[in-house]
Amino acid sequence: MTNELDVEQVDCLFIGTGPIPLLEALNESLQGRSVLMVDDAHVIGGAWSSISLFGYSEVENAVHYLLPSETAVTFLNEVIAVPVVRTAGKFRALSVGRRRFMTPYDSPASAFFSLANRRESMLGRVRSLLAGAPGKGSFYFAGGSPSFIARLQSMIEMSRVQIRLQTKVLELSCEEEELVRVTLSDGIVFAKKVIITHGTKIPAYRGIRGSVEVAESLHPRPAAHVLISNCRSVKVRECIFVNDSQLKYVHDVTDFSSTFESDPTKRIIAAAFHPEVSYSYPVIDRLLGELQKVGMADSDSRILDHHWQSVYLPSLDDAALRTIASGFAGRVIPLRTESLSHGIAENAYRWSSLLAFKGALPNSR
Ligand SMILES: Cc1cc2nc3c(=O)[nH]c(=O)nc-3n(C[C@H](O)[C@H](O)[C@H](O)COP(=O)(O)OP(=O)(O)OC[C@H]3O[C@@H](n4cnc5c(N)ncnc54)[C@H](O)[C@@H]3O)c2cc1C
């Protein structure tokens, strides 16, 4: 999908191709600026790109969700024209001894269940309570994140945005008047403005006053996918474990993926664990037990295959982004991306030029 690249100087250079940078890049391009996006991954989408697994393609690479934001839901539906719908089959589970008490995500009881999350501070619990207030419901892409990324890819292909994949940004430096020198793994590009995000990782920054020291922090997000058999009577599609010692969240992502598999009772479940959990067979075995207890697997279901991922949340926080921006006197611009829906809501008012795409694309799945 990479367009022909013949660029030595661009107006805007983006590091990474997560959804929010993609939308920002499209907006810049529609306003007549030359845009180059560089990503060391082999596909676009960053943490939202999908993977191939267990003979299925377009599998959500992790448990994903949209934090509550009416603006983001409206923007995605109305401007990007990717269907975002109220989530069905989403529950919270409270463990009391060997029993699991389930409540629908948007029920009043669910809010009280969320208070049982002992790992959050009291302020965090109140915030969660307000954010996930009963009745508000939860919204997600009808076709999962693969449908969103496919939509963004179509928009990029119709635009003048250039993307260079499998290319690493090694250094940003401010040697040239008004320009940032961007050292890539395979060359050098000069940019009037460089856009960085929470997910940017660059080995060296040399700003206008010399080296910029950036504090990166590591936030492990252990995750697993399991392929399970004999799921005949499952009604629960998503479950938040409010007080489990290992599990945080599980999501049945089978219906978002593509496969030639003809057995609908085989399901792919994505699971997110607490940061300190590390890979072992007992952890995977216990996951099956929990899926059975909350109704996402039947009593005779078995794990056919599994895949563990030790991923990390973005390592730059807001303070680090500000440090870099100030080191480059405004030529390096931070874009806040740590929450997809909130990032969209923050910028949606500026992205009205993206309406140009509405109706110009075939319906997404
Ligand atoms: C597994 C996972 C699941 C998540 N789930 C959710 C969720 O459900 N909801 C939510 O709101 N948020 C979620 N997040 C938070 C996530 O941080 C944001 O949604 C968002 O993806 C961050 O966007 P980003 O573009 O900054 O970074 P990323 O999405 O991480 O993308 C950064 C991209 O830039 C590339 N890159 C970085 N540095 C360089 C370099 N030097 N040279 C070349 N390429 C580079 C990376 O390879 C990557 O492809 C999740 C994060 C992770 C890791």
The ligand as a MOL file (V3000), in Angstrom:
LIG
                    3D

  0  0  0     0  0            999 V3000
M  V30 BEGIN CTAB
M  V30 COUNTS 53 58 0 0 0
M  V30 BEGIN ATOM
M  V30 1 C -1.9810 -3.8540 23.0190 0
M  V30 2 C -2.6080 -2.5280 23.2740 0
M  V30 3 C -3.9910 -2.4280 23.3640 0
M  V30 4 C -4.5900 -1.1890 23.5680 0
M  V30 5 N -5.9500 -1.1220 23.6510 0
M  V30 6 C -6.5310 0.0810 23.7660 0
M  V30 7 C -7.9530 0.1900 23.7790 0
M  V30 8 O -8.6450 -0.7880 23.6960 0
M  V30 9 N -8.5220 1.4270 23.8510 0
M  V30 10 C -7.7600 2.5550 23.9330 0
M  V30 11 O -8.3220 3.6590 23.9760 0
M  V30 12 N -6.4010 2.4820 23.9540 0
M  V30 13 C -5.7910 1.2850 23.8790 0
M  V30 14 N -4.4310 1.1800 23.8890 0
M  V30 15 C -3.7060 2.3710 24.1170 0
M  V30 16 C -3.0170 2.8140 22.8660 0
M  V30 17 O -1.9060 3.4200 23.3770 0
M  V30 18 C -3.7510 3.7740 21.9560 0
M  V30 19 O -4.9980 3.3400 21.6000 0
M  V30 20 C -3.0240 4.0620 20.6450 0
M  V30 21 O -2.8570 2.9190 19.8570 0
M  V30 22 C -1.7340 4.7610 20.8320 0
M  V30 23 O -1.4660 5.3080 19.5800 0
M  V30 24 P -0.0390 5.6380 19.0670 0
M  V30 25 O -0.2070 5.8980 17.6160 0
M  V30 26 O 0.5970 6.6770 19.8970 0
M  V30 27 O 0.8440 4.3390 19.3550 0
M  V30 28 P 0.7690 2.8950 18.7850 0
M  V30 29 O -0.6170 2.5110 18.4670 0
M  V30 30 O 1.5630 2.0810 19.7220 0
M  V30 31 O 1.5430 2.9870 17.3950 0
M  V30 32 C 2.8700 3.4490 17.3140 0
M  V30 33 C 3.4340 2.9900 15.9950 0
M  V30 34 O 4.5880 3.7580 15.7440 0
M  V30 35 C 5.6400 2.9110 15.4510 0
M  V30 36 N 6.8720 3.5620 15.9070 0
M  V30 37 C 7.1710 4.0010 17.1490 0
M  V30 38 N 8.3990 4.5360 17.1660 0
M  V30 39 C 8.8790 4.4270 15.9120 0
M  V30 40 C 10.1100 4.7750 15.3030 0
M  V30 41 N 11.1150 5.3230 16.0030 0
M  V30 42 N 10.2750 4.5340 13.9930 0
M  V30 43 C 9.2750 3.9560 13.2710 0
M  V30 44 N 8.1030 3.5900 13.7940 0
M  V30 45 C 7.9080 3.8250 15.1050 0
M  V30 46 C 5.3430 1.6070 16.1440 0
M  V30 47 O 5.9460 0.5050 15.5010 0
M  V30 48 C 3.8300 1.5470 16.0170 0
M  V30 49 O 3.4310 0.9040 14.8310 0
M  V30 50 C -3.7950 -0.0350 23.6970 0
M  V30 51 C -2.4100 -0.1560 23.6240 0
M  V30 52 C -1.8200 -1.3780 23.4260 0
M  V30 53 C -0.3260 -1.4690 23.3480 0
M  V30 END ATOM
M  V30 BEGIN BOND
M  V30 1 1 1 2
M  V30 2 1 2 3
M  V30 3 2 2 52
M  V30 4 2 3 4
M  V30 5 1 4 5
M  V30 6 1 4 50
M  V30 7 2 5 6
M  V30 8 1 6 7
M  V30 9 1 6 13
M  V30 10 2 7 8
M  V30 11 1 7 9
M  V30 12 1 9 10
M  V30 13 2 10 11
M  V30 14 1 10 12
M  V30 15 2 12 13
M  V30 16 1 13 14
M  V30 17 1 14 15
M  V30 18 1 14 50
M  V30 19 1 15 16
M  V30 20 1 16 17
M  V30 21 1 16 18
M  V30 22 1 18 19
M  V30 23 1 18 20
M  V30 24 1 20 21
M  V30 25 1 20 22
M  V30 26 1 22 23
M  V30 27 1 23 24
M  V30 28 2 24 25
M  V30 29 1 24 26
M  V30 30 1 24 27
M  V30 31 1 27 28
M  V30 32 2 28 29
M  V30 33 1 28 30
M  V30 34 1 28 31
M  V30 35 1 31 32
M  V30 36 1 32 33
M  V30 37 1 33 34
M  V30 38 1 33 48
M  V30 39 1 34 35
M  V30 40 1 35 36
M  V30 41 1 35 46
M  V30 42 1 36 37
M  V30 43 1 36 45
M  V30 44 2 37 38
M  V30 45 1 38 39
M  V30 46 1 39 40
M  V30 47 2 39 45
M  V30 48 1 40 41
M  V30 49 2 40 42
M  V30 50 1 42 43
M  V30 51 2 43 44
M  V30 52 1 44 45
M  V30 53 1 46 47
M  V30 54 1 46 48
M  V30 55 1 48 49
M  V30 56 2 50 51
M  V30 57 1 51 52
M  V30 58 1 52 53
M  V30 END BOND
M  V30 END CTAB
M  END
